[in-house]
């Protein structure tokens, strides 16, 4: 398993997040046509069609490339959290 870090909005901490070894998860690629796996759902997508995750980060704090649907879900979760803070 590859160990990533996932931001927990409620706790405001990173928690360990594992993905299978054969998933190609990237925070950066020079090749926009490279096939990567979305670290949320595992779907294979081109790097160029991905969004930078707000939740799943490298040890250095860079967001992994996630698919459009999962990015939309992340944004909803973040919005919900922000509303709770008010
Ligand atoms: Zn996804």
PDB file of the backbone (N, CA, C, O) and the ligand in Angstrom, with CONECT records:
HET     ZN  A 101       1
ATOM      1  N   UNK A   1       0.834  -1.195   0.000  1.00  0.00           N
ATOM      2  CA  UNK A   1       0.000   0.000   0.000  1.00  0.00           C
ATOM      3  C   UNK A   1       0.877   1.257   0.000  1.00  0.00           C
ATOM      4  O   UNK A   1       1.960   1.291   0.585  1.00  0.00           O
ATOM      5  N   UNK A   2       0.374   2.266  -0.667  1.00  0.00           N
ATOM      6  CA  UNK A   2       1.038   3.572  -0.617  1.00  0.00           C
ATOM      7  C   UNK A   2       0.334   4.407   0.448  1.00  0.00           C
ATOM      8  O   UNK A   2      -0.893   4.411   0.538  1.00  0.00           O
ATOM      9  N   UNK A   3       1.110   5.100   1.239  1.00  0.00           N
ATOM     10  CA  UNK A   3       0.534   5.899   2.313  1.00  0.00           C
ATOM     11  C   UNK A   3       0.498   7.369   1.916  1.00  0.00           C
ATOM     12  O   UNK A   3       1.535   7.992   1.690  1.00  0.00           O
ATOM     13  N   UNK A   4      -0.704   7.907   1.835  1.00  0.00           N
ATOM     14  CA  UNK A   4      -0.876   9.339   1.566  1.00  0.00           C
ATOM     15  C   UNK A   4      -1.406   9.980   2.842  1.00  0.00           C
ATOM     16  O   UNK A   4      -1.537   9.317   3.871  1.00  0.00           O
ATOM     17  N   UNK A   5      -1.702  11.245   2.770  1.00  0.00           N
ATOM     18  CA  UNK A   5      -2.288  11.920   3.932  1.00  0.00           C
ATOM     19  C   UNK A   5      -3.602  12.569   3.530  1.00  0.00           C
ATOM     20  O   UNK A   5      -3.684  13.230   2.495  1.00  0.00           O
ATOM     21  N   UNK A   6      -4.620  12.381   4.342  1.00  0.00           N
ATOM     22  CA  UNK A   6      -5.925  12.958   4.043  1.00  0.00           C
ATOM     23  C   UNK A   6      -6.312  13.930   5.149  1.00  0.00           C
ATOM     24  O   UNK A   6      -6.270  13.599   6.334  1.00  0.00           O
ATOM     25  N   UNK A   7      -6.683  15.115   4.746  1.00  0.00           N
ATOM     26  CA  UNK A   7      -7.064  16.148   5.698  1.00  0.00           C
ATOM     27  C   UNK A   7      -8.466  15.865   6.239  1.00  0.00           C
ATOM     28  O   UNK A   7      -9.411  15.646   5.481  1.00  0.00           O
ATOM     29  N   UNK A   8      -8.571  15.875   7.543  1.00  0.00           N
ATOM     30  CA  UNK A   8      -9.866  15.677   8.201  1.00  0.00           C
ATOM     31  C   UNK A   8     -10.360  17.046   8.670  1.00  0.00           C
ATOM     32  O   UNK A   8      -9.824  17.623   9.617  1.00  0.00           O
ATOM     33  N   UNK A   9     -11.392  17.555   7.990  1.00  0.00           N
ATOM     34  CA  UNK A   9     -11.870  18.908   8.307  1.00  0.00           C
ATOM     35  C   UNK A   9     -12.391  19.017   9.734  1.00  0.00           C
ATOM     36  O   UNK A   9     -12.140  20.002  10.428  1.00  0.00           O
ATOM     37  N   UNK A  10     -13.118  17.990  10.160  1.00  0.00           N
ATOM     38  CA  UNK A  10     -13.723  18.062  11.495  1.00  0.00           C
ATOM     39  C   UNK A  10     -12.669  18.102  12.591  1.00  0.00           C
ATOM     40  O   UNK A  10     -12.787  18.860  13.553  1.00  0.00           O
ATOM     41  N   UNK A  11     -11.644  17.282  12.436  1.00  0.00           N
ATOM     42  CA  UNK A  11     -10.593  17.209  13.462  1.00  0.00           C
ATOM     43  C   UNK A  11      -9.468  18.197  13.201  1.00  0.00           C
ATOM     44  O   UNK A  11      -8.676  18.491  14.096  1.00  0.00           O
ATOM     45  N   UNK A  12      -9.392  18.714  11.970  1.00  0.00           N
ATOM     46  CA  UNK A  12      -8.301  19.617  11.577  1.00  0.00           C
ATOM     47  C   UNK A  12      -6.931  18.955  11.722  1.00  0.00           C
ATOM     48  O   UNK A  12      -5.974  19.568  12.194  1.00  0.00           O
ATOM     49  N   UNK A  13      -6.862  17.714  11.313  1.00  0.00           N
ATOM     50  CA  UNK A  13      -5.599  16.974  11.328  1.00  0.00           C
ATOM     51  C   UNK A  13      -5.520  16.126  10.057  1.00  0.00           C
ATOM     52  O   UNK A  13      -6.534  15.841   9.421  1.00  0.00           O
ATOM     53  N   UNK A  14      -4.296  15.731   9.702  1.00  0.00           N
ATOM     54  CA  UNK A  14      -4.121  14.757   8.638  1.00  0.00           C
ATOM     55  C   UNK A  14      -4.280  13.369   9.219  1.00  0.00           C
ATOM     56  O   UNK A  14      -3.818  13.081  10.323  1.00  0.00           O
ATOM     57  N   UNK A  15      -4.941  12.515   8.456  1.00  0.00           N
ATOM     58  CA  UNK A  15      -4.989  11.124   8.852  1.00  0.00           C
ATOM     59  C   UNK A  15      -4.365  10.292   7.734  1.00  0.00           C
ATOM     60  O   UNK A  15      -4.406  10.693   6.571  1.00  0.00           O
ATOM     61  N   UNK A  16      -3.783   9.128   8.078  1.00  0.00           N
ATOM     62  CA  UNK A  16      -3.173   8.291   7.046  1.00  0.00           C
ATOM     63  C   UNK A  16      -4.227   7.789   6.065  1.00  0.00           C
ATOM     64  O   UNK A  16      -5.339   7.445   6.466  1.00  0.00           O
ATOM     65  N   UNK A  17      -3.881   7.747   4.793  1.00  0.00           N
ATOM     66  CA  UNK A  17      -4.811   7.299   3.757  1.00  0.00           C
ATOM     67  C   UNK A  17      -4.059   6.371   2.823  1.00  0.00           C
ATOM     68  O   UNK A  17      -3.101   6.784   2.169  1.00  0.00           O
ATOM     69  N   UNK A  18      -4.491   5.108   2.755  1.00  0.00           N
ATOM     70  CA  UNK A  18      -3.777   4.113   1.965  1.00  0.00           C
ATOM     71  C   UNK A  18      -4.437   3.893   0.614  1.00  0.00           C
ATOM     72  O   UNK A  18      -5.662   3.851   0.505  1.00  0.00           O
ATOM     73  N   UNK A  19      -3.605   3.754  -0.416  1.00  0.00           N
ATOM     74  CA  UNK A  19      -4.098   3.350  -1.730  1.00  0.00           C
ATOM     75  C   UNK A  19      -3.263   2.156  -2.202  1.00  0.00           C
ATOM     76  O   UNK A  19      -2.112   2.008  -1.793  1.00  0.00           O
ATOM     77  N   UNK A  20      -3.842   1.294  -3.068  1.00  0.00           N
ATOM     78  CA  UNK A  20      -3.093   0.121  -3.547  1.00  0.00           C
ATOM     79  C   UNK A  20      -1.803   0.517  -4.263  1.00  0.00           C
ATOM     80  O   UNK A  20      -1.719   1.582  -4.874  1.00  0.00           O
ATOM     81  N   UNK A  21      -0.796  -0.363  -4.178  1.00  0.00           N
ATOM     82  CA  UNK A  21       0.505  -0.102  -4.802  1.00  0.00           C
ATOM     83  C   UNK A  21       0.417   0.100  -6.305  1.00  0.00           C
ATOM     84  O   UNK A  21       1.217   0.839  -6.879  1.00  0.00           O
ATOM     85  N   UNK A  22      -0.561  -0.556  -6.960  1.00  0.00           N
ATOM     86  CA  UNK A  22      -0.608  -0.456  -8.422  1.00  0.00           C
ATOM     87  C   UNK A  22      -1.387   0.772  -8.898  1.00  0.00           C
ATOM     88  O   UNK A  22      -1.559   0.957 -10.102  1.00  0.00           O
ATOM     89  N   UNK A  23      -1.855   1.599  -7.988  1.00  0.00           N
ATOM     90  CA  UNK A  23      -2.474   2.863  -8.388  1.00  0.00           C
ATOM     91  C   UNK A  23      -1.385   3.890  -8.658  1.00  0.00           C
ATOM     92  O   UNK A  23      -0.466   4.060  -7.856  1.00  0.00           O
ATOM     93  N   UNK A  24      -1.494   4.569  -9.784  1.00  0.00           N
ATOM     94  CA  UNK A  24      -0.537   5.611 -10.131  1.00  0.00           C
ATOM     95  C   UNK A  24      -1.107   6.950  -9.653  1.00  0.00           C
ATOM     96  O   UNK A  24      -1.836   7.624 -10.379  1.00  0.00           O
ATOM     97  N   UNK A  25      -0.762   7.314  -8.429  1.00  0.00           N
ATOM     98  CA  UNK A  25      -1.266   8.583  -7.880  1.00  0.00           C
ATOM     99  C   UNK A  25      -0.152   9.629  -7.960  1.00  0.00           C
ATOM    100  O   UNK A  25       0.993   9.362  -7.596  1.00  0.00           O
ATOM    101  N   UNK A  26      -0.502  10.810  -8.436  1.00  0.00           N
ATOM    102  CA  UNK A  26       0.503  11.838  -8.690  1.00  0.00           C
ATOM    103  C   UNK A  26       0.057  13.200  -8.156  1.00  0.00           C
ATOM    104  O   UNK A  26      -1.125  13.545  -8.188  1.00  0.00           O
ATOM    105  N   UNK A  27       1.021  13.949  -7.674  1.00  0.00           N
ATOM    106  CA  UNK A  27       0.717  15.338  -7.346  1.00  0.00           C
ATOM    107  C   UNK A  27       1.267  16.238  -8.443  1.00  0.00           C
ATOM    108  O   UNK A  27       0.911  17.412  -8.547  1.00  0.00           O
ATOM    109  N   UNK A  28       2.152  15.653  -9.265  1.00  0.00           N
ATOM    110  CA  UNK A  28       2.777  16.439 -10.324  1.00  0.00           C
ATOM    111  C   UNK A  28       3.159  15.532 -11.487  1.00  0.00           C
ATOM    112  O   UNK A  28       3.647  14.421 -11.276  1.00  0.00           O
ATOM    113  N   UNK A  29       2.942  15.992 -12.692  1.00  0.00           N
ATOM    114  CA  UNK A  29       3.410  15.265 -13.865  1.00  0.00           C
ATOM    115  C   UNK A  29       3.716  16.262 -14.959  1.00  0.00           C
ATOM    116  O   UNK A  29       3.033  17.276 -15.105  1.00  0.00           O
ATOM    117  N   UNK A  30       4.744  15.967 -15.722  1.00  0.00           N
ATOM    118  CA  UNK A  30       5.047  16.842 -16.858  1.00  0.00           C
ATOM    119  C   UNK A  30       4.250  16.411 -18.079  1.00  0.00           C
ATOM    120  O   UNK A  30       4.170  17.139 -19.068  1.00  0.00           O
ATOM    121  N   UNK A  31       3.656  15.210 -18.002  1.00  0.00           N
ATOM    122  CA  UNK A  31       2.918  14.659 -19.125  1.00  0.00           C
ATOM    123  C   UNK A  31       1.419  14.731 -18.841  1.00  0.00           C
ATOM    124  O   UNK A  31       0.896  13.955 -18.041  1.00  0.00           O
ATOM    125  N   UNK A  32       0.736  15.660 -19.497  1.00  0.00           N
ATOM    126  CA  UNK A  32      -0.698  15.859 -19.261  1.00  0.00           C
ATOM    127  C   UNK A  32      -1.522  14.659 -19.727  1.00  0.00           C
ATOM    128  O   UNK A  32      -2.676  14.503 -19.329  1.00  0.00           O
ATOM    129  N   UNK A  33      -0.920  13.805 -20.578  1.00  0.00           N
ATOM    130  CA  UNK A  33      -1.629  12.622 -21.072  1.00  0.00           C
ATOM    131  C   UNK A  33      -1.359  11.383 -20.217  1.00  0.00           C
ATOM    132  O   UNK A  33      -1.897  10.311 -20.490  1.00  0.00           O
ATOM    133  N   UNK A  34      -0.537  11.527 -19.198  1.00  0.00           N
ATOM    134  CA  UNK A  34      -0.233  10.379 -18.346  1.00  0.00           C
ATOM    135  C   UNK A  34      -1.508   9.883 -17.669  1.00  0.00           C
ATOM    136  O   UNK A  34      -2.313  10.673 -17.177  1.00  0.00           O
ATOM    137  N   UNK A  35      -1.677   8.556 -17.654  1.00  0.00           N
ATOM    138  CA  UNK A  35      -2.848   7.970 -16.999  1.00  0.00           C
ATOM    139  C   UNK A  35      -2.550   7.814 -15.511  1.00  0.00           C
ATOM    140  O   UNK A  35      -1.601   7.135 -15.116  1.00  0.00           O
ATOM    141  N   UNK A  36      -3.370   8.447 -14.712  1.00  0.00           N
ATOM    142  CA  UNK A  36      -3.200   8.365 -13.258  1.00  0.00           C
ATOM    143  C   UNK A  36      -4.502   7.841 -12.639  1.00  0.00           C
ATOM    144  O   UNK A  36      -5.566   7.908 -13.255  1.00  0.00           O
ATOM    145  N   UNK A  37      -4.399   7.326 -11.429  1.00  0.00           N
ATOM    146  CA  UNK A  37      -5.592   6.907 -10.696  1.00  0.00           C
ATOM    147  C   UNK A  37      -6.018   8.021  -9.751  1.00  0.00           C
ATOM    148  O   UNK A  37      -5.190   8.619  -9.063  1.00  0.00           O
ATOM    149  N   UNK A  38      -7.302   8.286  -9.726  1.00  0.00           N
ATOM    150  CA  UNK A  38      -7.827   9.203  -8.716  1.00  0.00           C
ATOM    151  C   UNK A  38      -7.663   8.530  -7.354  1.00  0.00           C
ATOM    152  O   UNK A  38      -8.125   7.403  -7.174  1.00  0.00           O
ATOM    153  N   UNK A  39      -7.014   9.196  -6.385  1.00  0.00           N
ATOM    154  CA  UNK A  39      -6.790   8.545  -5.089  1.00  0.00           C
ATOM    155  C   UNK A  39      -8.065   8.350  -4.260  1.00  0.00           C
ATOM    156  O   UNK A  39      -8.038   7.629  -3.263  1.00  0.00           O
ATOM    157  N   UNK A  40      -9.169   8.974  -4.650  1.00  0.00           N
ATOM    158  CA  UNK A  40     -10.437   8.737  -3.958  1.00  0.00           C
ATOM    159  C   UNK A  40     -11.113   7.477  -4.484  1.00  0.00           C
ATOM    160  O   UNK A  40     -11.386   6.544  -3.729  1.00  0.00           O
ATOM    161  N   UNK A  41     -11.383   7.463  -5.801  1.00  0.00           N
ATOM    162  CA  UNK A  41     -12.230   6.409  -6.365  1.00  0.00           C
ATOM    163  C   UNK A  41     -11.436   5.407  -7.196  1.00  0.00           C
ATOM    164  O   UNK A  41     -11.967   4.358  -7.562  1.00  0.00           O
ATOM    165  N   UNK A  42     -10.177   5.710  -7.501  1.00  0.00           N
ATOM    166  CA  UNK A  42      -9.348   4.774  -8.251  1.00  0.00           C
ATOM    167  C   UNK A  42      -9.534   4.828  -9.750  1.00  0.00           C
ATOM    168  O   UNK A  42      -8.839   4.133 -10.492  1.00  0.00           O
ATOM    169  N   UNK A  43     -10.477   5.655 -10.207  1.00  0.00           N
ATOM    170  CA  UNK A  43     -10.735   5.775 -11.633  1.00  0.00           C
ATOM    171  C   UNK A  43      -9.478   6.209 -12.381  1.00  0.00           C
ATOM    172  O   UNK A  43      -8.697   7.016 -11.879  1.00  0.00           O
ATOM    173  N   UNK A  44      -9.287   5.666 -13.587  1.00  0.00           N
ATOM    174  CA  UNK A  44      -8.127   6.048 -14.394  1.00  0.00           C
ATOM    175  C   UNK A  44      -8.486   7.255 -15.250  1.00  0.00           C
ATOM    176  O   UNK A  44      -9.444   7.223 -16.023  1.00  0.00           O
ATOM    177  N   UNK A  45      -7.718   8.301 -15.103  1.00  0.00           N
ATOM    178  CA  UNK A  45      -7.978   9.543 -15.831  1.00  0.00           C
ATOM    179  C   UNK A  45      -6.645  10.123 -16.293  1.00  0.00           C
ATOM    180  O   UNK A  45      -5.594   9.780 -15.752  1.00  0.00           O
ATOM    181  N   UNK A  46      -6.690  11.003 -17.298  1.00  0.00           N
ATOM    182  CA  UNK A  46      -5.443  11.640 -17.713  1.00  0.00           C
ATOM    183  C   UNK A  46      -5.097  12.734 -16.706  1.00  0.00           C
ATOM    184  O   UNK A  46      -5.975  13.397 -16.153  1.00  0.00           O
ATOM    185  N   UNK A  47      -3.807  12.902 -16.485  1.00  0.00           N
ATOM    186  CA  UNK A  47      -3.376  13.900 -15.504  1.00  0.00           C
ATOM    187  C   UNK A  47      -3.939  15.275 -15.848  1.00  0.00           C
ATOM    188  O   UNK A  47      -4.333  16.038 -14.967  1.00  0.00           O
ATOM    189  N   UNK A  48      -3.969  15.578 -17.152  1.00  0.00           N
ATOM    190  CA  UNK A  48      -4.438  16.886 -17.596  1.00  0.00           C
ATOM    191  C   UNK A  48      -5.901  17.173 -17.276  1.00  0.00           C
ATOM    192  O   UNK A  48      -6.306  18.335 -17.222  1.00  0.00           O
ATOM    193  N   UNK A  49      -6.695  16.128 -17.064  1.00  0.00           N
ATOM    194  CA  UNK A  49      -8.118  16.329 -16.776  1.00  0.00           C
ATOM    195  C   UNK A  49      -8.393  16.365 -15.275  1.00  0.00           C
ATOM    196  O   UNK A  49      -9.541  16.502 -14.850  1.00  0.00           O
ATOM    197  N   UNK A  50      -7.341  16.243 -14.481  1.00  0.00           N
ATOM    198  CA  UNK A  50      -7.508  16.176 -13.019  1.00  0.00           C
ATOM    199  C   UNK A  50      -7.534  17.554 -12.372  1.00  0.00           C
ATOM    200  O   UNK A  50      -7.160  18.563 -12.971  1.00  0.00           O
ATOM    201  N   UNK A  51      -7.988  17.552 -11.133  1.00  0.00           N
ATOM    202  CA  UNK A  51      -7.978  18.751 -10.296  1.00  0.00           C
ATOM    203  C   UNK A  51      -7.056  18.500  -9.116  1.00  0.00           C
ATOM    204  O   UNK A  51      -6.817  17.351  -8.744  1.00  0.00           O
ATOM    205  N   UNK A  52      -6.542  19.560  -8.532  1.00  0.00           N
ATOM    206  CA  UNK A  52      -5.676  19.406  -7.369  1.00  0.00           C
ATOM    207  C   UNK A  52      -6.522  19.211  -6.120  1.00  0.00           C
ATOM    208  O   UNK A  52      -7.351  20.052  -5.772  1.00  0.00           O
ATOM    209  N   UNK A  53      -6.300  18.101  -5.462  1.00  0.00           N
ATOM    210  CA  UNK A  53      -7.117  17.755  -4.293  1.00  0.00           C
ATOM    211  C   UNK A  53      -6.956  18.754  -3.165  1.00  0.00           C
ATOM    212  O   UNK A  53      -5.862  19.253  -2.901  1.00  0.00           O
ATOM    213  N   UNK A  54      -8.084  19.039  -2.498  1.00  0.00           N
ATOM    214  CA  UNK A  54      -8.057  19.879  -1.302  1.00  0.00           C
ATOM    215  C   UNK A  54      -7.842  19.020  -0.061  1.00  0.00           C
ATOM    216  O   UNK A  54      -7.569  19.543   1.020  1.00  0.00           O
ATOM    217  N   UNK A  55      -7.964  17.706  -0.212  1.00  0.00           N
ATOM    218  CA  UNK A  55      -7.967  16.817   0.951  1.00  0.00           C
ATOM    219  C   UNK A  55      -6.803  15.848   1.005  1.00  0.00           C
ATOM    220  O   UNK A  55      -6.255  15.592   2.078  1.00  0.00           O
ATOM    221  N   UNK A  56      -6.417  15.300  -0.153  1.00  0.00           N
ATOM    222  CA  UNK A  56      -5.385  14.267  -0.141  1.00  0.00           C
ATOM    223  C   UNK A  56      -4.064  14.875  -0.584  1.00  0.00           C
ATOM    224  O   UNK A  56      -3.916  15.328  -1.719  1.00  0.00           O
ATOM    225  N   UNK A  57      -3.116  14.875   0.331  1.00  0.00           N
ATOM    226  CA  UNK A  57      -1.869  15.590   0.119  1.00  0.00           C
ATOM    227  C   UNK A  57      -0.649  14.691   0.276  1.00  0.00           C
ATOM    228  O   UNK A  57      -0.706  13.640   0.914  1.00  0.00           O
ATOM    229  N   UNK A  58       0.459  15.131  -0.324  1.00  0.00           N
ATOM    230  CA  UNK A  58       1.749  14.468  -0.121  1.00  0.00           C
ATOM    231  C   UNK A  58       2.280  14.887   1.258  1.00  0.00           C
ATOM    232  O   UNK A  58       1.721  15.761   1.920  1.00  0.00           O
ATOM    233  N   UNK A  59       3.372  14.238   1.664  1.00  0.00           N
ATOM    234  CA  UNK A  59       4.005  14.595   2.937  1.00  0.00           C
ATOM    235  C   UNK A  59       4.404  16.064   2.935  1.00  0.00           C
ATOM    236  O   UNK A  59       4.440  16.703   3.986  1.00  0.00           O
ATOM    237  N   UNK A  60       4.706  16.604   1.747  1.00  0.00           N
ATOM    238  CA  UNK A  60       5.099  18.000   1.647  1.00  0.00           C
ATOM    239  C   UNK A  60       3.927  18.965   1.551  1.00  0.00           C
ATOM    240  O   UNK A  60       4.126  20.178   1.478  1.00  0.00           O
ATOM    241  N   UNK A  61       2.705  18.437   1.549  1.00  0.00           N
ATOM    242  CA  UNK A  61       1.528  19.291   1.552  1.00  0.00           C
ATOM    243  C   UNK A  61       0.979  19.631   0.172  1.00  0.00           C
ATOM    244  O   UNK A  61       0.108  20.492   0.044  1.00  0.00           O
ATOM    245  N   UNK A  62       1.489  18.955  -0.871  1.00  0.00           N
ATOM    246  CA  UNK A  62       0.953  19.193  -2.211  1.00  0.00           C
ATOM    247  C   UNK A  62      -0.261  18.300  -2.447  1.00  0.00           C
ATOM    248  O   UNK A  62      -0.282  17.141  -2.033  1.00  0.00           O
ATOM    249  N   UNK A  63      -1.277  18.855  -3.119  1.00  0.00           N
ATOM    250  CA  UNK A  63      -2.484  18.086  -3.402  1.00  0.00           C
ATOM    251  C   UNK A  63      -2.265  17.091  -4.522  1.00  0.00           C
ATOM    252  O   UNK A  63      -1.608  17.398  -5.516  1.00  0.00           O
ATOM    253  N   UNK A  64      -2.816  15.895  -4.360  1.00  0.00           N
ATOM    254  CA  UNK A  64      -2.783  14.905  -5.433  1.00  0.00           C
ATOM    255  C   UNK A  64      -3.799  15.252  -6.507  1.00  0.00           C
ATOM    256  O   UNK A  64      -4.757  15.985  -6.262  1.00  0.00           O
ATOM    257  N   UNK A  65      -3.576  14.717  -7.697  1.00  0.00           N
ATOM    258  CA  UNK A  65      -4.510  14.909  -8.805  1.00  0.00           C
ATOM    259  C   UNK A  65      -5.711  13.995  -8.596  1.00  0.00           C
ATOM    260  O   UNK A  65      -5.561  12.779  -8.473  1.00  0.00           O
ATOM    261  N   UNK A  66      -6.909  14.590  -8.555  1.00  0.00           N
ATOM    262  CA  UNK A  66      -8.138  13.809  -8.379  1.00  0.00           C
ATOM    263  C   UNK A  66      -9.082  14.064  -9.544  1.00  0.00           C
ATOM    264  O   UNK A  66      -8.968  15.079 -10.232  1.00  0.00           O
ATOM    265  N   UNK A  67     -10.018  13.142  -9.766  1.00  0.00           N
ATOM    266  CA  UNK A  67     -10.941  13.292 -10.892  1.00  0.00           C
ATOM    267  C   UNK A  67     -11.975  14.390 -10.599  1.00  0.00           C
ATOM    268  O   UNK A  67     -12.155  14.785  -9.447  1.00  0.00           O
ATOM    269  N   UNK A  68     -12.634  14.868 -11.621  1.00  0.00           N
ATOM    270  CA  UNK A  68     -13.570  15.974 -11.498  1.00  0.00           C
ATOM    271  C   UNK A  68     -14.701  15.710 -10.519  1.00  0.00           C
ATOM    272  O   UNK A  68     -15.086  16.597  -9.757  1.00  0.00           O
ATOM    273  N   UNK A  69     -15.238  14.486 -10.534  1.00  0.00           N
ATOM    274  CA  UNK A  69     -16.358  14.162  -9.646  1.00  0.00           C
ATOM    275  C   UNK A  69     -15.943  14.206  -8.186  1.00  0.00           C
ATOM    276  O   UNK A  69     -16.658  14.741  -7.339  1.00  0.00           O
ATOM    277  N   UNK A  70     -14.773  13.633  -7.900  1.00  0.00           N
ATOM    278  CA  UNK A  70     -14.312  13.615  -6.505  1.00  0.00           C
ATOM    279  C   UNK A  70     -13.943  15.018  -6.044  1.00  0.00           C
ATOM    280  O   UNK A  70     -14.125  15.366  -4.878  1.00  0.00           O
ATOM    281  N   UNK A  71     -13.425  15.817  -6.967  1.00  0.00           N
ATOM    282  CA  UNK A  71     -13.103  17.196  -6.603  1.00  0.00           C
ATOM    283  C   UNK A  71     -14.378  17.943  -6.227  1.00  0.00           C
ATOM    284  O   UNK A  71     -14.390  18.722  -5.274  1.00  0.00           O
ATOM    285  N   UNK A  72     -15.443  17.705  -6.977  1.00  0.00           N
ATOM    286  CA  UNK A  72     -16.730  18.340  -6.681  1.00  0.00           C
ATOM    287  C   UNK A  72     -17.201  17.927  -5.284  1.00  0.00           C
ATOM    288  O   UNK A  72     -17.705  18.754  -4.525  1.00  0.00           O
ATOM    289  N   UNK A  73     -17.036  16.649  -4.952  1.00  0.00           N
ATOM    290  CA  UNK A  73     -17.419  16.157  -3.628  1.00  0.00           C
ATOM    291  C   UNK A  73     -16.579  16.819  -2.545  1.00  0.00           C
ATOM    292  O   UNK A  73     -17.097  17.205  -1.497  1.00  0.00           O
ATOM    293  N   UNK A  74     -15.280  16.947  -2.802  1.00  0.00           N
ATOM    294  CA  UNK A  74     -14.397  17.614  -1.831  1.00  0.00           C
ATOM    295  C   UNK A  74     -14.860  19.044  -1.569  1.00  0.00           C
ATOM    296  O   UNK A  74     -14.859  19.511  -0.430  1.00  0.00           O
ATOM    297  N   UNK A  75     -15.248  19.719  -2.625  1.00  0.00           N
ATOM    298  CA  UNK A  75     -15.671  21.120  -2.477  1.00  0.00           C
ATOM    299  C   UNK A  75     -16.935  21.223  -1.641  1.00  0.00           C
ATOM    300  O   UNK A  75     -17.082  22.145  -0.838  1.00  0.00           O
ATOM    301  N   UNK A  76     -17.845  20.278  -1.830  1.00  0.00           N
ATOM    302  CA  UNK A  76     -19.090  20.271  -1.041  1.00  0.00           C
ATOM    303  C   UNK A  76     -18.752  20.061   0.437  1.00  0.00           C
ATOM    304  O   UNK A  76     -19.285  20.744   1.312  1.00  0.00           O
ATOM    305  N   UNK A  77     -17.846  19.091   0.701  1.00  0.00           N
ATOM    306  CA  UNK A  77     -17.454  18.801   2.089  1.00  0.00           C
ATOM    307  C   UNK A  77     -16.817  20.037   2.730  1.00  0.00           C
ATOM    308  O   UNK A  77     -17.094  20.365   3.884  1.00  0.00           O
ATOM    309  N   UNK A  78     -15.969  20.707   1.969  1.00  0.00           N
ATOM    310  CA  UNK A  78     -15.294  21.884   2.502  1.00  0.00           C
ATOM    311  C   UNK A  78     -16.305  22.986   2.806  1.00  0.00           C
ATOM    312  O   UNK A  78     -16.222  23.663   3.830  1.00  0.00           O
ATOM    313  N   UNK A  79     -17.257  23.149   1.898  1.00  0.00           N
ATOM    314  CA  UNK A  79     -18.315  24.147   2.070  1.00  0.00           C
ATOM    315  C   UNK A  79     -19.117  23.863   3.337  1.00  0.00           C
ATOM    316  O   UNK A  79     -19.411  24.773   4.112  1.00  0.00           O
ATOM    317  N   UNK A  80     -19.469  22.591   3.542  1.00  0.00           N
ATOM    318  CA  UNK A  80     -20.242  22.190   4.721  1.00  0.00           C
ATOM    319  C   UNK A  80     -19.461  22.536   5.992  1.00  0.00           C
ATOM    320  O   UNK A  80     -20.015  23.042   6.968  1.00  0.00           O
ATOM    321  N   UNK A  81     -18.153  22.245   5.948  1.00  0.00           N
ATOM    322  CA  UNK A  81     -17.326  22.521   7.109  1.00  0.00           C
ATOM    323  C   UNK A  81     -17.274  24.022   7.391  1.00  0.00           C
ATOM    324  O   UNK A  81     -17.358  24.454   8.540  1.00  0.00           O
ATOM    325  N   UNK A  82     -17.133  24.805   6.327  1.00  0.00           N
ATOM    326  CA  UNK A  82     -17.068  26.262   6.501  1.00  0.00           C
ATOM    327  C   UNK A  82     -18.359  26.806   7.110  1.00  0.00           C
ATOM    328  O   UNK A  82     -18.329  27.704   7.952  1.00  0.00           O
ATOM    329  N   UNK A  83     -19.472  26.263   6.683  1.00  0.00           N
ATOM    330  CA  UNK A  83     -20.764  26.706   7.214  1.00  0.00           C
ATOM    331  C   UNK A  83     -20.864  26.431   8.700  1.00  0.00           C
ATOM    332  O   UNK A  83     -21.412  27.229   9.460  1.00  0.00           O
ATOM    333  N   UNK A  84     -20.320  25.274   9.109  1.00  0.00           N
ATOM    334  CA  UNK A  84     -20.373  24.896  10.532  1.00  0.00           C
ATOM    335  C   UNK A  84     -19.539  25.831  11.401  1.00  0.00           C
ATOM    336  O   UNK A  84     -19.801  25.983  12.594  1.00  0.00           O
ATOM    337  N   UNK A  85     -18.522  26.462  10.785  1.00  0.00           N
ATOM    338  CA  UNK A  85     -17.625  27.328  11.552  1.00  0.00           C
ATOM    339  C   UNK A  85     -18.265  28.668  11.902  1.00  0.00           C
ATOM    340  O   UNK A  85     -17.835  29.361  12.825  1.00  0.00           O
ATOM    341  N   UNK A  86     -19.299  29.012  11.144  1.00  0.00           N
ATOM    342  CA  UNK A  86     -19.914  30.331  11.359  1.00  0.00           C
ATOM    343  C   UNK A  86     -20.806  30.348  12.586  1.00  0.00           C
ATOM    344  O   UNK A  86     -21.397  31.379  12.906  1.00  0.00           O
TER     345      UNK A  86
HETATM  346 ZN    ZN A 101     -12.315  10.148  -8.218  1.00  0.00          ZN
END
